[in-house]
Amino acid sequence: MKDATRATHVGRRPFENHGAVNPPVYHASTILSPTVAAMRANEKIEPGDATTYGVHGTPGTFAFEESVAALEGGFRTRLCSTGLIACTVPLLCYLSTGDHLLLVDSVYGPTRRFCDGLLKRMGIETTYYDPLIGGAIRDLIRPETKVVFTESPGSLTFEVQDIPAIAEEAHRFGCIVMMDNTWASPLYFKPFEHGVDVSIQAVTKYIGGHSDLVMGAVTTTGAAYPALREGWKQMGLNGSPDDVFLAMRGLRSLAVRLPQHWRNGLVLAEWLAGRAEVAEVVHPALPGDPGHSLWQRDFLGASSLFGFVLEPAFSSEAHLSALLDGLELYGMGASWGGYESLLIPRNPPRSVVRWPRPGRAEGQLMRIHVGLEDTDDLIADLDAGFARMRRI
Ligand SMILES: Cc1ncc(COP(=O)(O)O)c(C=O)c1O
């Protein structure tokens, strides 16, 4: 079955639900047992395997977990209330005091904050590594290293990681490989075919797709699942039924929306690359980008989140205001993956590899998320913004 078919059919059981096309939404905390025998039988069920307690899930949330697992190509998925929790909880599940974590330097900022904060307080040491490290990750692995955390491409600087090479080395030393796979969504990178053990989706982004929900999903291999299940159960995580309903609605059209995001993103990237105000476009799907060959080898497509660098002459606060304040079609805000376009300046935090890397352009980094608008309109709006910026 192809992904577009899977996305429209997975998780549906109409004839268990009066023929309704979509899984039902249950608002439930208490789940009753009709008899003592049934109650005893329920007590033997592993939380999350059937509807036995509201926190652990209901048919609608199970259907969504099944759908994400099928698209990611993993064994099981568990939901939690934000994408950030989907990053932090697996770290808690696979690491203990005294362990060592290898964390990619281009990682999503709040994941970095968690590792430098709570994990450190718990006696778990983090070493940052260059996203372009590839198989040389082996030189950083110590006897106490338990997890290698990847995110590819990073959501600010878009370096593509050699996940298969990293996974091969990590596995030789018995480490778990985690990946924040939000940029590509489950459609454009298949983490488990490339050696990942635990894949993270901020459902908030492309799966939700409409900027109206926050949710996270963690998917694992069969071998990695028991540790996640225990942590998920012990911490009482869940996905709220109404948000799951919206996320499922988003997932059904993901295979139609994402190619349009990809196309629109490339149109804007190519237009930006030709502009005098732009020193460099940072988009792995553009030929000539340093990550392009790895992206071509491992990815099935590109989403529409990428960067561009303004020429240093246009990097003052006044230039940014002139460009951004008058835009009609681009919002200034974090998060991304919705149907609408966004544009913000960003200064990526780094620990071991400064940004810009050697060979990459100096200047203010802008992060653009290209939505589903007509690209002629998006270009006209940016063109007017650049004209305002030049007048400063
Ligand atoms: C790459 C990446 N992962 C995870 C998250 C966290 O998602 P959420 O906003 O749902 O916590 C974000 C949010 O911006 C992100 O960009």
The ligand as an ORCA input file, in Angstrom:
! r2SCAN-3c Opt
* xyz 0 1
  C      11.742     20.315     15.282
  C      10.732     20.506     16.363
  N      10.492     19.493     17.212
  C       9.607     19.600     18.203
  C       8.881     20.751     18.381
  C       7.930     20.852     19.547
  O       6.596     20.876     19.174
  P       5.475     21.543     20.113
  O       5.390     22.985     19.729
  O       4.245     20.772     19.834
  O       5.934     21.352     21.540
  C       9.072     21.826     17.528
  C       8.292     23.084     17.693
  O       8.560     24.098     17.110
  C      10.034     21.709     16.490
  O      10.279     22.730     15.649
*
